[in-house]
Amino acid sequence: MRYRDFLRSELSGIVSNDFILPSGFHLVGHVALVHLDFETMRYAPLIGEKTLEYDKRIMSVAVRTGPTEGTTRLPSYELVAGDGNTVTTHIEGGVEFRLDPLCLTFSGGNRKERSRLSKLVKDDEVVVDMFSCVGQFALHIAKSAKVEVTAIEINPEAYQFLLENIKLNEMEDRVIALLGDCREVHPKRTASRVVMGYLHNTIEYLPFALETIVEDGGFIHMHMNVPESKLTDIIAKIEQVCRNYGYSSITSVHHVKNYSPGMGHYVFDIAAISEA
């Protein structure tokens, strides 16, 4: 039975049929993350208990209470049912991730993009992941090819999980973790490829990615939330920033998912070519 139909059946006579119940949840390890609207939020504990019954893999249920915030990308969730220990192990594409999804962002909607990017990377590349979190991109890349990856993370809690995940996946010989602001600690003129997995005003960080690639040029994968109507403007700005740093650019755009009404999550695949 589908999740929404299950809830509707279990909550019959308790929750009005006029209320919109969630159609699904995001499962990170043993933690189910559920989005409720304003009207159904009052039933969050009950929905949490029923969610535990729906899927035996689930041991903890949390509901979203607000947007992801700040440069450290802090999610807003509240535990409403189940085990209070929400540190978990999530397995994706053969890579194991330890994290607490109530404290750190791990988007299931980006899974296909993580797979797509890892297939683009070739052996012997040097890759810098500027917003690594717990290693979502860095570890998939390191698993897919014989590469050197520098994974930068500003959030100390995420950084500790990143270190743990590097060891958990036996990637110590391929992945180096750096704690700090990528604008300050990025290596210079070393990378053939840079990953920018941050969504808010990411283009402000593009100059630092251009400082990171080798002088001959390289590839930059810049994630950003942007209205579709602004894509052409963003590409023009990318071209201008690259030109300011001595590179011409060829940019293709890949849609990852819809982020909110009128707003999409896009990846700008930038080939930066030295004009020297």
Contacts in CASP RR format, 6 or more apart in sequence:
PFRMAT RR
TARGET T0000
AUTHOR 0000-0000-0000
METHOD contacts of the structure
MODEL  1
MRYRDFLRSELSGIVSNDFILPSGFHLVGHVALVHLDFETMRYAPLIGEK
TLEYDKRIMSVAVRTGPTEGTTRLPSYELVAGDGNTVTTHIEGGVEFRLD
PLCLTFSGGNRKERSRLSKLVKDDEVVVDMFSCVGQFALHIAKSAKVEVT
AIEINPEAYQFLLENIKLNEMEDRVIALLGDCREVHPKRTASRVVMGYLH
NTIEYLPFALETIVEDGGFIHMHMNVPESKLTDIIAKIEQVCRNYGYSSI
TSVHHVKNYSPGMGHYVFDIAAISEA
1 9 0 8 1.000
2 23 0 8 1.000
3 22 0 8 1.000
3 23 0 8 1.000
3 24 0 8 1.000
3 25 0 8 1.000
3 51 0 8 1.000
3 54 0 8 1.000
4 21 0 8 1.000
4 22 0 8 1.000
4 23 0 8 1.000
4 24 0 8 1.000
6 50 0 8 1.000
6 54 0 8 1.000
7 15 0 8 1.000
7 21 0 8 1.000
7 22 0 8 1.000
7 47 0 8 1.000
7 50 0 8 1.000
7 51 0 8 1.000
7 54 0 8 1.000
8 15 0 8 1.000
8 17 0 8 1.000
8 21 0 8 1.000
10 50 0 8 1.000
10 53 0 8 1.000
11 21 0 8 1.000
11 43 0 8 1.000
11 46 0 8 1.000
11 47 0 8 1.000
11 50 0 8 1.000
14 43 0 8 1.000
14 46 0 8 1.000
15 21 0 8 1.000
15 40 0 8 1.000
15 43 0 8 1.000
15 46 0 8 1.000
19 37 0 8 1.000
19 39 0 8 1.000
19 40 0 8 1.000
19 43 0 8 1.000
20 37 0 8 1.000
20 39 0 8 1.000
20 40 0 8 1.000
21 40 0 8 1.000
21 47 0 8 1.000
22 34 0 8 1.000
22 35 0 8 1.000
22 36 0 8 1.000
22 40 0 8 1.000
22 47 0 8 1.000
24 34 0 8 1.000
25 32 0 8 1.000
25 33 0 8 1.000
25 34 0 8 1.000
25 51 0 8 1.000
25 61 0 8 1.000
26 32 0 8 1.000
26 33 0 8 1.000
26 108 0 8 1.000
27 33 0 8 1.000
27 55 0 8 1.000
27 57 0 8 1.000
27 58 0 8 1.000
28 88 0 8 1.000
28 90 0 8 1.000
28 99 0 8 1.000
28 101 0 8 1.000
28 106 0 8 1.000
28 108 0 8 1.000
29 57 0 8 1.000
29 88 0 8 1.000
29 89 0 8 1.000
29 90 0 8 1.000
29 91 0 8 1.000
29 101 0 8 1.000
30 57 0 8 1.000
30 58 0 8 1.000
30 59 0 8 1.000
30 60 0 8 1.000
30 83 0 8 1.000
30 88 0 8 1.000
31 58 0 8 1.000
31 59 0 8 1.000
31 60 0 8 1.000
31 61 0 8 1.000
31 62 0 8 1.000
31 86 0 8 1.000
31 88 0 8 1.000
31 101 0 8 1.000
31 102 0 8 1.000
32 48 0 8 1.000
32 51 0 8 1.000
32 55 0 8 1.000
32 58 0 8 1.000
32 60 0 8 1.000
32 61 0 8 1.000
32 62 0 8 1.000
33 62 0 8 1.000
33 63 0 8 1.000
33 64 0 8 1.000
33 77 0 8 1.000
33 101 0 8 1.000
34 44 0 8 1.000
34 47 0 8 1.000
34 48 0 8 1.000
34 51 0 8 1.000
34 61 0 8 1.000
34 62 0 8 1.000
34 63 0 8 1.000
34 64 0 8 1.000
35 63 0 8 1.000
35 64 0 8 1.000
36 43 0 8 1.000
36 44 0 8 1.000
36 47 0 8 1.000
36 63 0 8 1.000
36 64 0 8 1.000
40 47 0 8 1.000
41 63 0 8 1.000
44 63 0 8 1.000
44 78 0 8 1.000
44 80 0 8 1.000
45 80 0 8 1.000
45 81 0 8 1.000
47 61 0 8 1.000
47 63 0 8 1.000
47 80 0 8 1.000
48 61 0 8 1.000
48 63 0 8 1.000
48 80 0 8 1.000
48 81 0 8 1.000
48 82 0 8 1.000
49 61 0 8 1.000
49 81 0 8 1.000
51 58 0 8 1.000
51 61 0 8 1.000
51 81 0 8 1.000
52 58 0 8 1.000
52 59 0 8 1.000
52 61 0 8 1.000
52 81 0 8 1.000
52 82 0 8 1.000
59 82 0 8 1.000
59 83 0 8 1.000
60 79 0 8 1.000
60 81 0 8 1.000
60 82 0 8 1.000
60 83 0 8 1.000
60 84 0 8 1.000
60 85 0 8 1.000
60 86 0 8 1.000
60 88 0 8 1.000
61 79 0 8 1.000
61 80 0 8 1.000
61 81 0 8 1.000
61 82 0 8 1.000
62 77 0 8 1.000
62 78 0 8 1.000
62 79 0 8 1.000
62 80 0 8 1.000
62 86 0 8 1.000
62 101 0 8 1.000
62 102 0 8 1.000
63 77 0 8 1.000
63 78 0 8 1.000
63 80 0 8 1.000
64 75 0 8 1.000
64 76 0 8 1.000
64 77 0 8 1.000
65 76 0 8 1.000
65 77 0 8 1.000
65 78 0 8 1.000
66 76 0 8 1.000
67 76 0 8 1.000
68 74 0 8 1.000
68 75 0 8 1.000
68 76 0 8 1.000
68 105 0 8 1.000
69 76 0 8 1.000
70 200 0 8 1.000
71 154 0 8 1.000
71 181 0 8 1.000
72 154 0 8 1.000
72 155 0 8 1.000
72 158 0 8 1.000
73 104 0 8 1.000
73 105 0 8 1.000
73 131 0 8 1.000
73 133 0 8 1.000
73 155 0 8 1.000
73 198 0 8 1.000
74 103 0 8 1.000
74 104 0 8 1.000
74 105 0 8 1.000
74 155 0 8 1.000
75 101 0 8 1.000
75 102 0 8 1.000
75 103 0 8 1.000
75 104 0 8 1.000
75 105 0 8 1.000
77 101 0 8 1.000
77 102 0 8 1.000
79 86 0 8 1.000
79 102 0 8 1.000
86 100 0 8 1.000
86 101 0 8 1.000
86 102 0 8 1.000
87 98 0 8 1.000
87 99 0 8 1.000
87 100 0 8 1.000
88 98 0 8 1.000
88 99 0 8 1.000
88 100 0 8 1.000
88 101 0 8 1.000
89 96 0 8 1.000
89 97 0 8 1.000
89 98 0 8 1.000
90 96 0 8 1.000
90 97 0 8 1.000
90 99 0 8 1.000
90 101 0 8 1.000
90 106 0 8 1.000
91 97 0 8 1.000
92 111 0 8 1.000
92 114 0 8 1.000
92 140 0 8 1.000
93 115 0 8 1.000
93 140 0 8 1.000
94 143 0 8 1.000
95 139 0 8 1.000
95 140 0 8 1.000
95 143 0 8 1.000
95 169 0 8 1.000
96 165 0 8 1.000
96 168 0 8 1.000
96 169 0 8 1.000
97 106 0 8 1.000
97 134 0 8 1.000
97 135 0 8 1.000
97 136 0 8 1.000
97 139 0 8 1.000
97 161 0 8 1.000
97 165 0 8 1.000
98 134 0 8 1.000
98 161 0 8 1.000
98 164 0 8 1.000
98 165 0 8 1.000
98 168 0 8 1.000
99 106 0 8 1.000
99 134 0 8 1.000
99 158 0 8 1.000
99 161 0 8 1.000
100 157 0 8 1.000
100 161 0 8 1.000
103 157 0 8 1.000
104 133 0 8 1.000
104 134 0 8 1.000
104 155 0 8 1.000
104 157 0 8 1.000
104 158 0 8 1.000
104 161 0 8 1.000
105 133 0 8 1.000
106 133 0 8 1.000
106 134 0 8 1.000
106 136 0 8 1.000
109 256 0 8 1.000
109 257 0 8 1.000
110 136 0 8 1.000
110 256 0 8 1.000
110 257 0 8 1.000
110 265 0 8 1.000
112 256 0 8 1.000
113 254 0 8 1.000
113 256 0 8 1.000
113 267 0 8 1.000
114 136 0 8 1.000
114 137 0 8 1.000
114 140 0 8 1.000
115 140 0 8 1.000
116 254 0 8 1.000
117 137 0 8 1.000
117 140 0 8 1.000
117 141 0 8 1.000
117 195 0 8 1.000
117 221 0 8 1.000
118 137 0 8 1.000
118 140 0 8 1.000
118 141 0 8 1.000
118 143 0 8 1.000
118 144 0 8 1.000
118 145 0 8 1.000
119 144 0 8 1.000
120 219 0 8 1.000
121 127 0 8 1.000
121 141 0 8 1.000
121 144 0 8 1.000
121 145 0 8 1.000
121 147 0 8 1.000
121 193 0 8 1.000
122 145 0 8 1.000
123 145 0 8 1.000
123 146 0 8 1.000
123 147 0 8 1.000
124 146 0 8 1.000
124 147 0 8 1.000
125 145 0 8 1.000
125 147 0 8 1.000
125 148 0 8 1.000
125 192 0 8 1.000
125 193 0 8 1.000
126 147 0 8 1.000
126 148 0 8 1.000
126 150 0 8 1.000
126 190 0 8 1.000
126 191 0 8 1.000
126 192 0 8 1.000
126 193 0 8 1.000
127 138 0 8 1.000
127 141 0 8 1.000
127 147 0 8 1.000
127 148 0 8 1.000
127 149 0 8 1.000
127 150 0 8 1.000
127 191 0 8 1.000
127 192 0 8 1.000
127 193 0 8 1.000
127 194 0 8 1.000
127 195 0 8 1.000
128 149 0 8 1.000
128 150 0 8 1.000
128 152 0 8 1.000
128 186 0 8 1.000
128 187 0 8 1.000
128 190 0 8 1.000
128 191 0 8 1.000
128 193 0 8 1.000
128 194 0 8 1.000
128 195 0 8 1.000
128 209 0 8 1.000
128 212 0 8 1.000
129 135 0 8 1.000
129 137 0 8 1.000
129 138 0 8 1.000
129 141 0 8 1.000
129 149 0 8 1.000
129 150 0 8 1.000
129 151 0 8 1.000
129 152 0 8 1.000
129 194 0 8 1.000
129 195 0 8 1.000
129 197 0 8 1.000
130 152 0 8 1.000
130 182 0 8 1.000
130 186 0 8 1.000
130 194 0 8 1.000
130 195 0 8 1.000
130 196 0 8 1.000
130 197 0 8 1.000
130 198 0 8 1.000
130 205 0 8 1.000
130 208 0 8 1.000
130 209 0 8 1.000
130 212 0 8 1.000
131 152 0 8 1.000
131 153 0 8 1.000
131 154 0 8 1.000
131 182 0 8 1.000
131 195 0 8 1.000
131 196 0 8 1.000
131 197 0 8 1.000
131 198 0 8 1.000
132 138 0 8 1.000
132 151 0 8 1.000
132 152 0 8 1.000
132 153 0 8 1.000
132 158 0 8 1.000
132 162 0 8 1.000
132 177 0 8 1.000
133 153 0 8 1.000
133 155 0 8 1.000
133 158 0 8 1.000
133 162 0 8 1.000
134 158 0 8 1.000
134 161 0 8 1.000
134 162 0 8 1.000
134 165 0 8 1.000
135 151 0 8 1.000
135 153 0 8 1.000
135 162 0 8 1.000
135 165 0 8 1.000
137 195 0 8 1.000
137 197 0 8 1.000
138 149 0 8 1.000
138 151 0 8 1.000
138 162 0 8 1.000
138 175 0 8 1.000
138 195 0 8 1.000
139 165 0 8 1.000
139 166 0 8 1.000
139 169 0 8 1.000
139 171 0 8 1.000
139 175 0 8 1.000
141 147 0 8 1.000
141 149 0 8 1.000
141 195 0 8 1.000
142 149 0 8 1.000
142 169 0 8 1.000
142 171 0 8 1.000
142 174 0 8 1.000
142 175 0 8 1.000
143 169 0 8 1.000
143 171 0 8 1.000
146 174 0 8 1.000
147 174 0 8 1.000
148 174 0 8 1.000
148 176 0 8 1.000
149 174 0 8 1.000
149 175 0 8 1.000
149 176 0 8 1.000
150 175 0 8 1.000
150 176 0 8 1.000
150 178 0 8 1.000
150 187 0 8 1.000
150 190 0 8 1.000
150 191 0 8 1.000
151 162 0 8 1.000
151 166 0 8 1.000
151 175 0 8 1.000
151 176 0 8 1.000
151 177 0 8 1.000
151 178 0 8 1.000
152 177 0 8 1.000
152 178 0 8 1.000
152 180 0 8 1.000
152 182 0 8 1.000
152 185 0 8 1.000
152 186 0 8 1.000
153 159 0 8 1.000
153 162 0 8 1.000
153 177 0 8 1.000
153 178 0 8 1.000
153 179 0 8 1.000
153 180 0 8 1.000
154 179 0 8 1.000
154 180 0 8 1.000
154 181 0 8 1.000
154 182 0 8 1.000
156 179 0 8 1.000
159 177 0 8 1.000
159 179 0 8 1.000
159 180 0 8 1.000
162 177 0 8 1.000
163 177 0 8 1.000
166 172 0 8 1.000
166 175 0 8 1.000
166 177 0 8 1.000
178 185 0 8 1.000
179 185 0 8 1.000
182 205 0 8 1.000
182 208 0 8 1.000
183 205 0 8 1.000
183 208 0 8 1.000
186 208 0 8 1.000
186 209 0 8 1.000
186 211 0 8 1.000
186 212 0 8 1.000
187 212 0 8 1.000
188 211 0 8 1.000
188 212 0 8 1.000
189 211 0 8 1.000
189 212 0 8 1.000
189 213 0 8 1.000
189 214 0 8 1.000
189 215 0 8 1.000
190 212 0 8 1.000
190 214 0 8 1.000
191 212 0 8 1.000
191 213 0 8 1.000
191 214 0 8 1.000
191 218 0 8 1.000
192 213 0 8 1.000
192 214 0 8 1.000
192 217 0 8 1.000
192 218 0 8 1.000
192 219 0 8 1.000
193 213 0 8 1.000
193 218 0 8 1.000
193 219 0 8 1.000
193 220 0 8 1.000
193 221 0 8 1.000
194 209 0 8 1.000
194 212 0 8 1.000
194 213 0 8 1.000
194 218 0 8 1.000
194 219 0 8 1.000
194 220 0 8 1.000
194 221 0 8 1.000
195 221 0 8 1.000
196 202 0 8 1.000
196 205 0 8 1.000
196 206 0 8 1.000
196 209 0 8 1.000
196 220 0 8 1.000
196 221 0 8 1.000
196 222 0 8 1.000
196 223 0 8 1.000
197 221 0 8 1.000
197 222 0 8 1.000
197 223 0 8 1.000
198 205 0 8 1.000
198 223 0 8 1.000
199 223 0 8 1.000
199 224 0 8 1.000
199 225 0 8 1.000
199 259 0 8 1.000
199 265 0 8 1.000
200 224 0 8 1.000
200 225 0 8 1.000
201 224 0 8 1.000
202 222 0 8 1.000
202 223 0 8 1.000
202 224 0 8 1.000
203 222 0 8 1.000
203 224 0 8 1.000
203 234 0 8 1.000
203 237 0 8 1.000
203 238 0 8 1.000
203 241 0 8 1.000
206 220 0 8 1.000
206 222 0 8 1.000
206 238 0 8 1.000
206 241 0 8 1.000
206 242 0 8 1.000
207 241 0 8 1.000
207 244 0 8 1.000
207 245 0 8 1.000
209 220 0 8 1.000
209 222 0 8 1.000
210 220 0 8 1.000
210 241 0 8 1.000
210 242 0 8 1.000
210 245 0 8 1.000
210 247 0 8 1.000
210 272 0 8 1.000
211 245 0 8 1.000
213 219 0 8 1.000
213 220 0 8 1.000
213 272 0 8 1.000
215 274 0 8 1.000
215 276 0 8 1.000
216 274 0 8 1.000
217 247 0 8 1.000
217 272 0 8 1.000
217 273 0 8 1.000
217 274 0 8 1.000
218 271 0 8 1.000
218 272 0 8 1.000
218 273 0 8 1.000
219 269 0 8 1.000
219 270 0 8 1.000
219 271 0 8 1.000
219 272 0 8 1.000
220 268 0 8 1.000
220 269 0 8 1.000
220 270 0 8 1.000
220 272 0 8 1.000
221 267 0 8 1.000
221 268 0 8 1.000
221 269 0 8 1.000
221 270 0 8 1.000
222 238 0 8 1.000
222 267 0 8 1.000
222 268 0 8 1.000
222 270 0 8 1.000
223 256 0 8 1.000
223 265 0 8 1.000
223 266 0 8 1.000
223 267 0 8 1.000
223 268 0 8 1.000
224 234 0 8 1.000
224 265 0 8 1.000
224 266 0 8 1.000
224 267 0 8 1.000
224 268 0 8 1.000
225 259 0 8 1.000
225 260 0 8 1.000
225 263 0 8 1.000
225 264 0 8 1.000
225 265 0 8 1.000
225 266 0 8 1.000
226 234 0 8 1.000
226 263 0 8 1.000
226 264 0 8 1.000
226 266 0 8 1.000
227 262 0 8 1.000
227 263 0 8 1.000
227 264 0 8 1.000
228 262 0 8 1.000
228 264 0 8 1.000
231 253 0 8 1.000
231 266 0 8 1.000
234 268 0 8 1.000
235 251 0 8 1.000
235 253 0 8 1.000
235 268 0 8 1.000
238 249 0 8 1.000
238 251 0 8 1.000
238 268 0 8 1.000
238 270 0 8 1.000
239 248 0 8 1.000
239 249 0 8 1.000
239 251 0 8 1.000
242 248 0 8 1.000
242 249 0 8 1.000
242 270 0 8 1.000
242 272 0 8 1.000
243 249 0 8 1.000
243 275 0 8 1.000
246 274 0 8 1.000
246 275 0 8 1.000
246 276 0 8 1.000
247 272 0 8 1.000
247 273 0 8 1.000
247 274 0 8 1.000
247 275 0 8 1.000
248 272 0 8 1.000
248 273 0 8 1.000
248 275 0 8 1.000
249 270 0 8 1.000
249 271 0 8 1.000
249 272 0 8 1.000
249 273 0 8 1.000
250 270 0 8 1.000
250 271 0 8 1.000
250 273 0 8 1.000
251 268 0 8 1.000
251 269 0 8 1.000
251 270 0 8 1.000
251 271 0 8 1.000
252 268 0 8 1.000
252 269 0 8 1.000
253 266 0 8 1.000
253 267 0 8 1.000
253 268 0 8 1.000
253 269 0 8 1.000
254 266 0 8 1.000
254 267 0 8 1.000
254 269 0 8 1.000
255 264 0 8 1.000
255 265 0 8 1.000
255 266 0 8 1.000
256 264 0 8 1.000
256 265 0 8 1.000
256 266 0 8 1.000
256 267 0 8 1.000
257 264 0 8 1.000
257 265 0 8 1.000
258 264 0 8 1.000
258 265 0 8 1.000
259 265 0 8 1.000
END
